[in-house]
Amino acid sequence: MAGLKATIFKTAKAFGLFHLSRLLMRRRLMILCFHGVALEDEATFRPMLFMREALFRQRLETIKAHRFPVLPLPQALSELRAGRLAPNTVAITIDDGFFNALSRAAPLLKAHDLPATLYLTSYYVQKGTPIFRLVVQYMFWKSQVASLEPWIEPWSPEQTVSLGDEAARDALTWKIIEYGETQCDEDGRQAICQQLGKLLEVDYEQIVESRIMSLMTPDELPRIEQLGIDLQLHTHRHRLPIGDEETCRQEIRENRSFIFNALGERKNHLCYPSGEWSDALWSCLEAEGVESATTCEPGLNTARTPPLRLYRVLDQDDLSQIEFEAELFGFCELIRIVTGKRQRD
């Protein structure tokens, strides 16, 4: 199917349909989403989250080569609503705030003179430890150990687990994650990671030192803004539970307060954690002064797109260059509209 899609896109490009779709979609705003630029083997581990540096550079070069205007997200949204947006404008966003956003992404964006918005989730910035659930998954993926025997811990398996059995391995992975997230504080979760690293024969201390699964630190936040990256809201603990307004408001307030203490600026634009959203959240967001919220639903935005339901195009390591160009030129959006997969705003 992927091969067929690539063939269709290449044919469409050869017949000039990319340039036609660019013309037809010129009044729409593309919000492009990245997550992390790999420092080591993260792109192989999670291609949806991490991208090879060479590929990220290629994406930026493509945007520049075809002269797509790029604006910071708040400015792009303001000009979209006012009817002043330059044709085919792109806003680049980066989710979460991994250390590699500072060490890899920001310098490349700066070199290409491209602004971007980074949606920062603040809990792990505050704690300075690797993201627990992500690093547990990474160590199981990285391990060459054939099996694990039961050991004396409440998160231990009840019987021997073959790590070659994908279902059994995943079940144990999520048992450990659930225990750590519901029963432990951050020190307890770090103790689990240290012990698990020994059992899986994966060097957890090297993971900590390399920062491949870590976010930036508080003192690094001003540095990334100096490189042209505008920080915005992504909640404190990467959650915005639907139906729990008190928790939602607390997540936004803690996140905003943390960023304000680091930068002295109030932030009003938000990205839904994991793309999970509902219009039931809108009253909470409006009460907290949130001006816009981006989803993970693919599409381009018009002046009529609800500001708390903005479409984004997610880029990732396993997205081919021709697929990226099909999105960038609006050809995918044209197909979504024609086939009825994208509602009209």
Backbone as numpy.savetxt, mean C-alpha at the origin, in Angstrom:
# Nx Ny Nz CAx CAy CAz Cx Cy Cz
-4.52 -16.71 -19.39 -5.35 -15.51 -19.39 -4.48 -14.26 -19.39
-3.41 -14.29 -18.58 -2.51 -13.13 -18.53 -1.87 -12.90 -19.89
-1.51 -14.00 -20.58 -0.91 -13.88 -21.91 -1.88 -13.31 -22.92
-3.15 -13.72 -22.84 -4.17 -13.20 -23.73 -4.40 -11.71 -23.50
-4.44 -11.32 -22.21 -4.64 -9.91 -21.88 -3.49 -9.06 -22.43
-2.26 -9.55 -22.26 -1.10 -8.81 -22.76 -1.17 -8.66 -24.28
-1.60 -9.72 -24.96 -1.72 -9.67 -26.43 -2.75 -8.63 -26.86
-3.89 -8.61 -26.15 -4.94 -7.64 -26.45 -4.42 -6.22 -26.26
-3.73 -5.99 -25.13 -3.21 -4.65 -24.85 -2.16 -4.23 -25.88
-1.27 -5.14 -26.25 -0.24 -4.81 -27.24 -0.87 -4.48 -28.59
-1.90 -5.23 -28.95 -2.59 -4.97 -30.21 -3.29 -3.61 -30.17
-3.96 -3.34 -29.04 -4.65 -2.06 -28.88 -3.67 -0.90 -28.96
-2.52 -1.06 -28.34 -1.51 -0.01 -28.38 -1.00 0.20 -29.80
-0.76 -0.90 -30.51 -0.25 -0.80 -31.87 -1.23 -0.09 -32.80
-2.53 -0.24 -32.54 -3.54 0.39 -33.39 -3.94 1.79 -32.88
-3.21 2.31 -31.91 -3.43 3.68 -31.46 -4.55 3.85 -30.46
-5.05 2.73 -29.91 -6.17 2.84 -28.98 -5.75 3.39 -27.62
-4.49 3.23 -27.26 -4.01 3.82 -26.00 -4.10 5.35 -26.08
-3.69 5.91 -27.19 -3.73 7.37 -27.33 -5.17 7.86 -27.42
-6.04 7.05 -28.03 -7.46 7.42 -28.07 -8.06 7.42 -26.67
-7.75 6.39 -25.90 -8.30 6.32 -24.54 -7.72 7.43 -23.68
-6.47 7.80 -23.92 -5.89 8.94 -23.18 -6.68 10.21 -23.46
-7.07 10.40 -24.70 -7.86 11.57 -25.06 -9.25 11.51 -24.40
-9.89 10.36 -24.45 -11.24 10.22 -23.91 -11.26 10.34 -22.38
-10.19 9.91 -21.74 -10.13 9.91 -20.27 -9.39 11.12 -19.72
-9.15 12.13 -20.54 -8.25 13.23 -20.15 -8.75 14.05 -18.97
-10.05 14.07 -18.74 -10.59 14.88 -17.63 -10.65 14.11 -16.32
-10.15 12.90 -16.31 -10.20 12.06 -15.10 -8.84 12.03 -14.41
-8.87 11.92 -13.11 -7.66 11.86 -12.29 -7.31 10.42 -11.96
-6.09 10.02 -12.29 -5.59 8.71 -11.86 -4.85 8.86 -10.54
-5.24 8.07 -9.56 -4.48 7.98 -8.30 -3.78 6.64 -8.33
-2.48 6.68 -8.42 -1.65 5.49 -8.57 -1.13 5.07 -7.20
-1.21 3.78 -6.89 -0.83 3.28 -5.57 0.35 2.32 -5.63
1.35 2.59 -4.80 2.46 1.68 -4.55 2.48 1.35 -3.06
3.24 0.33 -2.68 3.43 0.03 -1.26 4.91 0.14 -0.90
5.71 -0.83 -1.30 7.12 -0.79 -0.91 8.03 -1.09 -2.09
9.25 -0.58 -2.03 10.29 -0.88 -3.01 11.31 -1.79 -2.31
11.46 -2.98 -2.82 12.20 -4.03 -2.11 13.65 -3.66 -1.84
14.11 -4.03 -0.64 15.51 -3.90 -0.28 16.26 -5.20 -0.53
15.55 -6.33 -0.36 16.16 -7.65 -0.56 15.23 -8.52 -1.41
14.62 -9.53 -0.80 13.79 -10.47 -1.55 12.30 -10.28 -1.29
11.92 -9.11 -0.81 10.51 -8.89 -0.45 9.57 -8.98 -1.65
10.03 -8.59 -2.84 9.16 -8.62 -4.02 8.83 -10.05 -4.41
9.72 -10.97 -4.14 9.43 -12.39 -4.40 8.48 -12.93 -3.35
8.66 -12.49 -2.13 7.79 -12.91 -1.02 6.37 -12.38 -1.19
6.22 -11.09 -1.44 4.90 -10.47 -1.57 4.91 -9.48 -2.74
4.72 -9.96 -3.97 4.74 -9.04 -5.12 3.62 -8.02 -5.11
2.55 -8.26 -4.35 1.48 -7.27 -4.26 1.88 -6.10 -3.36
2.83 -6.35 -2.45 3.25 -5.31 -1.50 4.56 -4.64 -1.89
5.48 -5.41 -2.41 6.82 -4.89 -2.66 7.18 -5.02 -4.14
7.90 -4.03 -4.63 8.28 -3.98 -6.04 9.79 -3.84 -6.15
10.35 -4.51 -7.14 11.79 -4.37 -7.38 12.12 -2.90 -7.73
13.27 -2.46 -7.28 13.66 -1.07 -7.49 13.73 -0.73 -8.98
14.27 -1.65 -9.80 14.39 -1.39 -11.24 13.01 -1.21 -11.88
12.03 -1.97 -11.41 10.69 -1.85 -11.97 10.03 -0.54 -11.53
10.22 -0.16 -10.28 9.69 1.12 -9.80 10.28 2.27 -10.61
11.58 2.20 -10.87 12.23 3.24 -11.69 11.63 3.27 -13.09
11.38 2.09 -13.65 10.80 2.01 -15.00 9.41 2.66 -15.03
8.62 2.44 -13.98 7.29 3.06 -13.93 7.40 4.59 -13.94
8.31 5.12 -13.14 8.47 6.56 -13.08 8.97 7.12 -14.41
9.87 6.39 -15.05 10.39 6.82 -16.35 9.29 6.82 -17.40
8.37 5.85 -17.30 7.25 5.79 -18.24 6.33 7.00 -18.07
6.04 7.35 -16.83 5.20 8.52 -16.56 5.84 9.78 -17.12
7.15 9.92 -16.89 7.86 11.11 -17.37 7.97 11.12 -18.90
8.28 9.97 -19.48 8.50 9.89 -20.93 7.25 10.29 -21.71
6.08 9.93 -21.17 4.83 10.24 -21.85 4.18 11.53 -21.34
4.90 12.26 -20.52 4.51 13.60 -20.07 3.14 13.63 -19.39
2.92 12.69 -18.50 1.73 12.75 -17.68 1.99 13.73 -16.53
1.16 14.75 -16.37 1.36 15.68 -15.24 1.17 14.94 -13.92
2.01 15.23 -12.95 1.91 14.61 -11.62 1.79 15.71 -10.58
0.76 15.62 -9.74 0.54 16.59 -8.68 0.42 15.89 -7.34
0.75 16.58 -6.24 0.44 16.02 -4.91 -1.06 15.79 -4.83
-1.46 14.74 -4.14 -2.87 14.37 -4.09 -3.79 15.51 -3.64
-3.52 16.21 -2.53 -4.45 17.28 -2.12 -4.64 18.34 -3.21
-3.56 18.71 -3.88 -3.67 19.71 -4.94 -4.45 19.16 -6.13
-4.19 17.91 -6.49 -4.89 17.30 -7.61 -6.39 17.24 -7.36
-6.79 16.87 -6.14 -8.21 16.80 -5.80 -8.85 18.18 -5.83
-8.15 19.17 -5.33 -8.67 20.53 -5.33 -8.89 21.03 -6.76
-7.94 20.77 -7.64 -8.07 21.22 -9.01 -9.11 20.41 -9.78
-9.26 19.13 -9.42 -10.30 18.31 -10.04 -11.68 18.88 -9.73
-11.93 19.21 -8.46 -13.24 19.74 -8.06 -13.50 21.11 -8.68
-12.44 21.89 -8.88 -12.59 23.24 -9.42 -12.65 23.27 -10.95
-12.44 22.10 -11.57 -12.46 22.04 -13.03 -11.22 22.57 -13.68
-10.11 22.65 -12.92 -8.86 23.20 -13.45 -7.78 22.15 -13.67
-8.13 20.87 -13.49 -7.11 19.83 -13.54 -6.53 19.69 -14.95
-5.21 19.65 -15.03 -4.55 19.45 -16.32 -4.93 18.07 -16.87
-5.02 17.94 -18.19 -5.42 16.66 -18.77 -4.51 15.51 -18.35
-5.16 14.37 -18.01 -4.45 13.12 -17.70 -3.51 13.24 -16.50
-3.92 14.01 -15.51 -3.08 14.17 -14.32 -3.04 12.88 -13.50
-1.88 12.62 -12.92 -1.65 11.46 -12.06 -1.26 11.96 -10.67
-1.79 11.32 -9.63 -1.33 11.53 -8.26 -0.73 10.21 -7.78
0.50 10.26 -7.32 1.19 9.04 -6.86 1.02 8.92 -5.35
0.59 7.74 -4.91 0.46 7.47 -3.47 1.26 6.23 -3.10
1.73 6.21 -1.85 2.46 5.08 -1.29 1.82 4.75 0.04
1.50 3.49 0.26 0.81 3.10 1.49 1.78 2.61 2.57
1.38 2.84 3.80 1.96 2.24 5.01 3.13 3.00 5.61
4.17 3.27 4.84 5.33 3.98 5.38 6.52 3.11 5.69
6.75 2.08 4.86 7.93 1.23 5.05 9.21 2.05 4.98
10.24 1.56 5.65 11.53 2.22 5.62 12.01 2.40 4.19
11.69 1.43 3.33 12.16 1.54 1.95 11.53 2.71 1.20
10.43 3.26 1.72 9.88 4.47 1.10 10.86 5.62 1.20
11.59 5.67 2.32 12.61 6.70 2.52 13.92 6.35 1.80
14.34 5.10 1.93 15.65 4.72 1.41 15.67 4.42 -0.08
14.51 4.05 -0.66 14.47 3.70 -2.08 13.50 4.57 -2.87
12.24 4.60 -2.47 11.22 5.28 -3.29 11.41 6.78 -3.36
11.59 7.43 -2.21 11.67 8.88 -2.18 12.84 9.44 -3.00
14.04 8.87 -2.92 15.13 9.38 -3.75 14.85 9.25 -5.25
14.19 8.15 -5.66 13.87 7.97 -7.07 12.82 8.98 -7.52
11.83 9.20 -6.69 10.82 10.20 -7.00 11.44 11.59 -7.10
12.33 11.88 -6.17 13.02 13.17 -6.17 13.85 13.34 -7.44
14.55 12.29 -7.84 15.39 12.34 -9.03 14.57 12.58 -10.29
13.34 12.10 -10.29 12.46 12.29 -11.44 11.56 13.52 -11.29
11.77 14.26 -10.20 11.00 15.48 -9.92 9.50 15.19 -9.87
9.14 14.12 -9.17 7.74 13.70 -9.05 7.31 13.74 -7.58
6.27 14.51 -7.27 5.76 14.52 -5.89 4.93 13.27 -5.62
4.72 12.98 -4.35 3.91 11.82 -3.98 3.30 12.04 -2.61
2.27 11.27 -2.32 1.63 11.27 -1.01 1.87 9.91 -0.36
2.29 9.92 0.90 2.49 8.68 1.64 1.45 8.59 2.75
0.64 7.54 2.71 -0.35 7.28 3.76 0.34 6.50 4.88
0.51 7.13 6.02 1.30 6.56 7.11 0.42 5.92 8.18
0.65 4.63 8.44 0.05 4.00 9.61 1.10 4.07 10.72
0.70 4.50 11.91 1.69 5.01 12.87 2.10 4.08 14.00
1.38 3.00 14.26 1.70 2.16 15.42 3.13 1.63 15.34
3.50 1.03 14.22 4.83 0.44 14.11 5.92 1.49 13.90
5.54 2.68 13.46 6.50 3.79 13.47 6.84 4.13 14.92
5.83 4.16 15.74 6.00 4.47 17.16 6.80 3.38 17.87
6.52 2.12 17.56 7.16 1.00 18.26 8.57 0.70 17.74
8.80 0.91 16.46 10.13 0.67 15.90 10.46 -0.79 15.70
9.45 -1.65 15.65 9.66 -3.09 15.45 9.09 -3.51 14.10
9.53 -4.65 13.56 8.93 -5.15 12.31 7.44 -5.42 12.49
6.69 -5.33 11.40 5.25 -5.60 11.45 5.05 -7.08 11.76
4.41 -7.37 12.89 4.34 -8.72 13.42 3.77 -9.73 12.44
2.57 -9.50 11.94 1.95 -10.52 11.09 2.73 -10.71 9.79
3.31 -9.63 9.29 4.06 -9.72 8.04 5.37 -10.48 8.24
6.06 -10.25 9.35 7.34 -10.90 9.57 7.16 -12.38 9.91
6.07 -12.74 10.57 5.79 -14.16 10.82 5.58 -14.88 9.49
4.79 -14.28 8.61 4.57 -14.88 7.30 5.88 -14.98 6.51
6.69 -13.93 6.60 7.96 -13.93 5.87 8.89 -15.03 6.37
8.98 -15.24 7.67 9.88 -16.27 8.19 9.43 -17.66 7.79
8.13 -17.91 7.77 7.65 -19.21 7.28 7.97 -19.38 5.80
7.83 -18.31 5.02 8.15 -18.36 3.59 9.65 -18.59 3.37
10.46 -17.98 4.20 11.92 -18.02 4.06 12.52 -19.34 4.53
11.86 -20.01 5.45 12.44 -21.18 6.13 12.63 -22.36 5.18
13.73 -23.08 5.43 14.01 -24.33 4.72 13.77 -25.54 5.61
13.28 -25.32 6.81 13.00 -26.42 7.75 11.82 -27.24 7.21
11.95 -28.56 7.30 10.94 -29.45 6.72 9.68 -29.55 7.58
9.84 -29.52 8.89 8.68 -29.70 9.77 8.96 -29.08 11.13
7.89 -28.87 11.88 8.00 -28.36 13.24 7.29 -29.30 14.18
7.97 -29.63 15.29 7.38 -30.45 16.33 6.68 -29.56 17.35
5.71 -30.09 18.09 5.10 -29.30 19.16 6.14 -28.86 20.19
5.96 -27.67 20.76 6.85 -27.20 21.82 6.00 -26.57 22.92
6.64 -26.18 23.99 5.88 -25.72 25.16 5.59 -24.23 25.05
4.62 -23.89 24.25 4.12 -22.53 24.11 2.65 -22.61 23.75
1.85 -21.67 24.18 0.42 -21.73 23.83 0.16 -21.58 22.34
1.12 -21.05 21.59 0.95 -20.90 20.14 1.60 -22.04 19.36
2.05 -23.08 20.07 2.67 -24.24 19.45 1.62 -25.11 18.76
2.00 -25.84 17.68 1.06 -26.80 17.09 0.82 -27.97 18.03
-0.32 -28.59 17.90 -0.66 -29.73 18.75 -0.01 -31.00 18.26
0.42 -31.01 17.01 1.12 -32.16 16.46 2.12 -31.69 15.42
2.97 -32.60 14.96 4.00 -32.23 13.99 3.37 -31.64 12.74
3.93 -30.53 12.29 3.43 -29.85 11.10 4.48 -29.93 10.00
4.11 -30.49 8.86 4.98 -30.49 7.69 4.89 -29.14 7.02
6.00 -28.44 6.91 5.98 -27.12 6.30 5.88 -27.18 4.78
5.98 -28.39 4.23 5.73 -28.58 2.82 4.25 -28.67 2.49
3.44 -28.85 3.53 1.98 -28.89 3.39 1.48 -27.46 3.52
1.12 -26.86 2.40 0.77 -25.44 2.40 -0.38 -25.10 3.34
-1.41 -25.94 3.35 -2.57 -25.68 4.20 -2.20 -25.76 5.67
-1.40 -26.78 6.03 -0.99 -26.94 7.43 -0.07 -25.80 7.85
0.83 -25.41 6.96 1.75 -24.31 7.27 0.98 -23.00 7.46
0.04 -22.74 6.58 -0.74 -21.51 6.69 -1.58 -21.50 7.96
-2.13 -22.66 8.32 -2.94 -22.74 9.53 -2.11 -22.41 10.76
-0.87 -22.94 10.82 0.01 -22.66 11.94 0.44 -21.18 11.93
0.72 -20.66 10.75 1.10 -19.25 10.63 0.03 -18.36 11.23
-1.21 -18.58 10.86 -2.30 -17.73 11.34 -2.65 -17.99 12.80
-2.39 -19.21 13.28 -2.58 -19.47 14.72 -1.62 -18.61 15.53
-0.36 -18.53 15.07 0.65 -17.73 15.77 0.31 -16.25 15.68
-0.08 -15.81 14.50 -0.44 -14.39 14.32 -1.61 -14.02 15.22
-2.65 -14.84 15.21 -3.83 -14.53 16.03 -3.49 -14.50 17.51
-2.67 -15.45 17.95 -2.28 -15.46 19.37 -1.49 -14.19 19.70
-0.52 -13.87 18.87 0.31 -12.69 19.15 -0.48 -11.41 19.15
-1.43 -11.28 18.22 -2.18 -10.03 18.10 -3.26 -9.88 19.16
-3.77 -11.00 19.68 -4.87 -10.91 20.64 -4.44 -11.14 22.09
-3.31 -11.82 22.30 -2.93 -12.21 23.65 -1.65 -11.56 24.16
-0.92 -10.85 23.29 0.40 -10.34 23.67 0.51 -8.83 23.46
1.40 -8.22 24.23 1.79 -6.85 23.94 2.96 -6.90 22.95
3.53 -5.75 22.61 4.56 -5.75 21.58 5.81 -6.51 22.03
6.17 -6.42 23.31 7.32 -7.20 23.80 7.06 -8.69 23.65
5.82 -9.11 23.93 5.47 -10.52 23.79 5.53 -10.97 22.34
5.11 -10.12 21.45 5.17 -10.47 20.02 6.61 -10.57 19.53
7.46 -9.69 20.05 8.87 -9.76 19.67 9.51 -11.05 20.20
9.11 -11.47 21.38 9.62 -12.74 21.93 9.20 -13.91 21.06
7.98 -13.88 20.57 7.52 -14.92 19.65 8.37 -14.94 18.39
8.62 -13.77 17.82 9.42 -13.70 16.60 10.83 -14.24 16.81
11.43 -13.92 17.94 12.78 -14.40 18.22 12.81 -15.92 18.34
11.84 -16.48 19.06 11.79 -17.92 19.22 11.44 -18.61 17.91
10.51 -18.04 17.17 10.10 -18.62 15.90 11.26 -18.61 14.90
12.05 -17.53 14.90 13.20 -17.47 14.02 14.16 -18.62 14.28
14.39 -18.95 15.55 15.28 -20.07 15.88 14.69 -21.39 15.42
13.38 -21.58 15.63 12.74 -22.83 15.22 12.75 -23.01 13.70
12.58 -21.90 12.99 12.54 -21.96 11.53 13.92 -21.80 10.90
14.93 -21.56 11.73 16.31 -21.36 11.27 16.40 -20.17 10.32
15.69 -19.11 10.69 15.74 -17.84 9.96 16.28 -16.78 10.91
17.23 -15.98 10.46 17.90 -15.01 11.32 16.98 -13.80 11.55
16.23 -13.82 12.66 15.30 -12.73 12.93 16.04 -11.42 13.21
17.18 -11.49 13.86 17.93 -10.27 14.16 18.38 -9.58 12.88
18.70 -10.37 11.86 19.10 -9.78 10.58 17.90 -9.09 9.92
16.71 -9.66 10.09 15.50 -9.03 9.56 15.28 -7.68 10.23
15.48 -7.66 11.55 15.33 -6.41 12.31 16.33 -5.38 11.82
17.59 -5.79 11.68 18.64 -4.85 11.30 18.47 -4.35 9.86
18.02 -5.21 8.97 17.86 -4.82 7.57 16.66 -3.90 7.36
15.69 -3.97 8.27 14.46 -3.15 8.24 13.59 -3.45 7.03
13.70 -4.65 6.49 12.90 -4.99 5.31 11.41 -5.12 5.65
11.07 -5.39 6.90 9.68 -5.50 7.32 9.31 -4.40 8.32
10.08 -3.35 8.35 9.87 -2.26 9.32 9.45 -0.98 8.62
8.76 -0.14 9.36 8.39 1.18 8.88 9.46 2.20 9.27
9.26 3.42 8.87 10.19 4.48 9.24 10.10 4.76 10.74
11.06 5.50 11.25 11.05 5.92 12.64 10.53 7.36 12.71
10.10 7.83 13.89 9.57 9.20 13.98 10.53 10.27 13.47
11.83 10.12 13.76 12.78 11.15 13.33 13.06 11.11 11.83
12.58 10.06 11.15 12.76 9.99 9.70 11.62 10.65 8.93
10.52 10.92 9.59 9.36 11.49 8.91 9.65 12.88 8.32
10.30 13.79 9.06 10.63 15.08 8.44 11.56 14.93 7.23
12.42 13.93 7.27 13.37 13.72 6.17 12.65 13.35 4.88
11.63 12.49 4.99 10.95 12.08 3.77 10.08 13.21 3.23
9.55 14.05 4.10 8.81 15.22 3.60 9.74 16.19 2.89
10.99 16.28 3.36 11.95 17.16 2.70 12.28 16.67 1.29
12.04 15.39 1.03 12.28 14.82 -0.29 11.05 14.96 -1.20
10.04 15.66 -0.73 8.87 15.93 -1.57 7.71 14.98 -1.39
7.71 14.23 -0.28 6.63 13.28 -0.01 5.72 13.88 1.06
4.45 14.01 0.72 3.45 14.56 1.64 2.84 13.42 2.45
2.95 13.47 3.78 2.39 12.42 4.62 0.92 12.69 4.92
0.11 11.61 4.87 -1.30 11.72 5.17 -1.73 10.52 6.03
-3.02 10.37 6.28 -3.55 9.44 7.29 -3.79 8.03 6.75
-3.46 7.04 7.59 -3.71 5.63 7.25 -4.11 4.84 8.50
-4.60 5.55 9.51 -4.98 5.04 10.84 -3.75 4.65 11.66
-3.96 4.49 12.96 -2.84 4.18 13.85 -2.46 2.71 13.80
-3.45 1.83 13.89 -3.17 0.39 13.93 -3.58 -0.32 12.65
-3.68 0.41 11.57 -4.05 -0.15 10.27 -5.40 -0.87 10.35
-6.39 -0.19 10.90 -7.74 -0.74 11.00 -8.74 0.41 11.07
-9.91 0.16 10.51 -11.01 1.12 10.56 -12.29 0.29 10.55
-12.59 -0.36 11.68 -13.67 -1.35 11.71 -15.04 -0.74 11.41
-15.70 -1.33 10.43 -17.04 -0.87 10.05 -18.02 -1.22 11.16
-18.81 -0.24 11.58 -19.80 -0.47 12.62 -19.32 -0.14 14.01
-18.08 0.30 14.15 -17.54 0.66 15.46 -17.01 2.10 15.36
-17.91 3.05 15.46 -17.55 4.44 15.24 -16.54 4.95 16.25
-16.66 4.53 17.49 -15.73 5.01 18.52 -14.30 4.60 18.19
-14.12 3.33 17.80 -12.77 2.86 17.44 -12.28 3.57 16.19
-13.15 3.76 15.22 -12.75 4.45 13.99 -12.25 5.86 14.28
-12.99 6.57 15.10 -12.60 7.95 15.40 -11.29 7.97 16.18
-11.12 7.01 17.09 -9.89 6.93 17.87 -8.69 6.64 16.97
-8.89 5.74 15.99 -7.81 5.40 15.06 -7.36 6.63 14.27
-8.31 7.41 13.82 -7.98 8.62 13.06 -7.30 9.65 13.95
-7.82 9.83 15.15 -7.26 10.83 16.06 -5.84 10.47 16.48
-5.59 9.21 16.82 -4.23 8.80 17.21 -3.26 8.97 16.05
-3.69 8.57 14.87 -2.86 8.69 13.68 -2.53 10.15 13.39
-3.56 10.99 13.41 -3.37 12.41 13.13 -2.49 13.07 14.19
-2.71 12.72 15.45 -1.93 13.30 16.54 -0.46 12.91 16.43
-0.21 11.66 16.07 1.17 11.19 15.94 1.89 11.97 14.84
1.24 12.11 13.70 1.86 12.82 12.59 2.04 14.30 12.93
1.06 14.88 13.61 1.16 16.29 14.01 2.35 16.50 14.94
2.55 15.59 15.89 3.67 15.72 16.83 5.01 15.62 16.12
5.05 14.84 15.02 6.30 14.67 14.28 6.56 15.80 13.31
5.48 16.37 12.73 5.65 17.32 11.64 5.06 18.70 11.91
4.18 18.79 12.92 3.53 20.05 13.21 2.48 20.44 12.18
1.92 19.44 11.48 0.92 19.71 10.46 -0.30 18.82 10.68
-1.49 19.38 10.48 -2.73 18.61 10.57 -3.01 17.98 9.20
-3.26 16.68 9.20 -3.50 15.95 7.96 -4.98 15.57 7.84
-5.52 15.68 6.63 -6.96 15.50 6.44 -7.33 14.54 5.31
-6.35 13.87 4.73 -6.64 12.93 3.65 -6.26 11.52 4.12
-7.13 10.55 3.82 -6.99 9.22 4.41 -7.05 8.14 3.33
-6.37 7.03 3.62 -6.47 5.82 2.81 -7.08 4.72 3.67
-8.12 4.05 3.17 -8.73 2.95 3.93 -7.72 1.81 4.10
-7.48 1.34 5.33 -6.55 0.23 5.54 -7.03 -1.03 4.82
-6.12 -1.65 4.07 -6.41 -2.87 3.31 -7.54 -2.66 2.29
-7.86 -1.42 2.02 -8.91 -1.13 1.05 -10.32 -1.45 1.52
-10.49 -1.76 2.80 -11.80 -2.13 3.31 -12.58 -0.87 3.68
-13.70 -0.65 2.99 -14.45 0.57 3.21 -15.94 0.32 3.06
-16.72 1.25 3.55 -18.16 1.23 3.41 -18.65 2.66 3.57
-19.74 3.00 2.91 -20.26 4.35 3.10 -20.79 4.55 4.51
-20.89 3.44 5.28 -21.27 3.56 6.69 -20.18 4.26 7.50
-18.97 4.33 6.96 -17.86 5.01 7.63 -17.86 6.52 7.37
-18.62 6.97 6.41 -18.48 8.36 5.95 -18.85 9.38 7.02
-19.88 9.09 7.81 -20.27 10.06 8.84 -19.15 10.23 9.86
-18.47 9.13 10.18 -17.33 9.19 11.12 -16.20 10.01 10.52
-15.87 9.75 9.27 -14.78 10.48 8.61 -15.10 11.97 8.51
-16.33 12.26 8.15 -16.72 13.68 8.05 -16.65 14.38 9.40
-17.06 13.66 10.46 -17.01 14.24 11.81 -15.58 14.52 12.24
-14.63 13.73 11.73 -13.21 13.92 12.07 -12.50 14.85 11.09
-13.24 15.43 10.18 -12.64 16.40 9.27 -11.82 15.79 8.16
-12.08 14.53 7.81 -11.37 13.89 6.71 -11.95 14.40 5.39
-11.10 14.92 4.52 -11.56 15.54 3.28 -11.66 14.56 2.13
-10.80 13.54 2.13 -10.86 12.53 1.07 -10.40 11.19 1.63
-10.85 10.11 0.97 -10.44 8.77 1.37 -10.32 7.90 0.13
-9.19 7.24 -0.03 -8.95 6.42 -1.21 -9.22 4.95 -0.90
-9.79 4.27 -1.89 -10.06 2.84 -1.80 -8.97 2.09 -2.57
-9.17 0.79 -2.73 -8.30 -0.01 -3.60 -9.09 -0.50 -4.80
-10.21 0.16 -5.11 -11.01 -0.20 -6.27 -10.44 0.48 -7.50
-10.17 -0.28 -8.56 -9.54 0.31 -9.74 -10.45 1.26 -10.49
-9.88 2.33 -10.96 -10.65 3.28 -11.74 -10.02 4.66 -11.71
-10.55 5.56 -12.52 -10.14 6.95 -12.55 -11.26 7.79 -11.96
-10.91 8.97 -11.49 -11.86 9.81 -10.76 -12.28 11.03 -11.56
-13.57 11.36 -11.43 -14.10 12.58 -12.03 -14.44 13.55 -10.90
-14.89 14.75 -11.27 -15.29 15.73 -10.27 -16.51 15.26 -9.49
-17.23 14.27 -10.05 -18.44 13.76 -9.38 -18.16 12.54 -8.50
-16.96 12.01 -8.53 -16.62 10.86 -7.68 -16.70 11.29 -6.22
-17.44 10.56 -5.37 -17.51 10.94 -3.96 -16.10 11.02 -3.36
-15.77 12.11 -2.68 -14.41 12.27 -2.15 -14.01 11.23 -1.12
-14.97 10.55 -0.50 -14.65 9.50 0.47 -14.72 8.10 -0.16
-14.76 8.07 -1.51 -14.75 6.80 -2.23 -13.93 6.95 -3.50
-12.72 7.40 -3.36 -11.88 7.63 -4.53 -11.28 6.33 -5.04
-11.26 6.20 -6.36 -10.66 5.03 -6.99 -9.14 5.17 -7.03
-8.47 4.02 -7.02 -7.02 4.01 -7.20 -6.62 2.84 -8.09
-5.52 3.00 -8.77 -4.93 1.92 -9.56 -3.73 1.39 -8.80
-3.78 0.13 -8.39 -2.71 -0.48 -7.62 -1.66 -1.08 -8.54
-0.44 -0.64 -8.39 0.67 -1.23 -9.13 1.37 -2.25 -8.24
1.93 -3.27 -8.86 2.62 -4.32 -8.09 3.66 -4.99 -8.96
4.51 -5.80 -8.34 5.67 -6.35 -9.03 5.29 -7.31 -10.15
4.16 -8.00 -10.01 3.79 -8.97 -11.04 2.81 -8.39 -12.07
2.68 -7.06 -12.10 1.90 -6.40 -13.14 2.85 -6.06 -14.29
2.56 -6.57 -15.48 3.47 -6.37 -16.61 3.48 -4.90 -17.04
4.52 -4.55 -17.77 4.65 -3.16 -18.23 3.50 -2.77 -19.16
3.06 -3.67 -20.02 1.97 -3.33 -20.93 0.66 -3.15 -20.16
0.46 -3.92 -19.09 -0.73 -3.73 -18.25 -0.66 -2.38 -17.54
0.52 -2.02 -17.07 0.68 -0.71 -16.43 0.37 0.41 -17.41
0.87 0.31 -18.62 0.62 1.35 -19.62 -0.86 1.40 -19.99
-1.52 0.25 -20.03 -2.95 0.22 -20.34 -3.75 0.97 -19.27
-3.32 0.87 -18.02 -3.95 1.63 -16.95 -3.60 3.10 -17.05
-2.34 3.39 -17.26 -1.86 4.77 -17.29 -2.55 5.58 -18.39
-2.73 4.98 -19.56 -3.34 5.67 -20.69 -4.86 5.66 -20.65
-5.44 5.02 -19.63 -6.89 5.02 -19.49 -7.60 3.96 -20.30
-6.84 3.06 -20.96 -7.48 2.03 -21.77 -8.25 1.05 -20.90
-7.69 0.67 -19.75 -8.40 -0.23 -18.84 -9.68 0.42 -18.32
-9.61 1.72 -18.04 -10.80 2.42 -17.56 -11.87 2.45 -18.65
-11.47 2.66 -19.88 -12.43 2.66 -20.98 -13.11 1.29 -21.09
-12.35 0.23 -20.93 -12.92 -1.11 -20.97 -13.89 -1.31 -19.81
-13.50 -0.83 -18.62 -14.40 -0.97 -17.46 -15.72 -0.25 -17.69
-15.66 0.90 -18.30 -16.88 1.67 -18.57 -17.75 0.97 -19.62
-17.12 0.55 -20.70 -17.85 -0.08 -21.81 -18.52 -1.39 -21.37
-17.81 -2.15 -20.52 -18.34 -3.44 -20.08 -19.25 -3.33 -18.88
-19.41 -2.13 -18.33 -20.29 -1.94 -17.17 -19.68 -2.34 -15.86
-18.36 -2.58 -15.82 -17.70 -2.96 -14.58 -17.34 -1.75 -13.73
-17.51 -0.60 -14.28 -17.19 0.65 -13.56 -18.41 1.54 -13.63
-18.96 1.87 -12.47 -20.14 2.72 -12.48 -19.77 4.13 -12.91
-20.70 4.79 -13.52 -20.46 6.18 -13.96 -20.75 7.13 -12.81
-19.85 8.04 -12.54 -20.05 9.03 -11.48 -20.94 10.16 -11.99
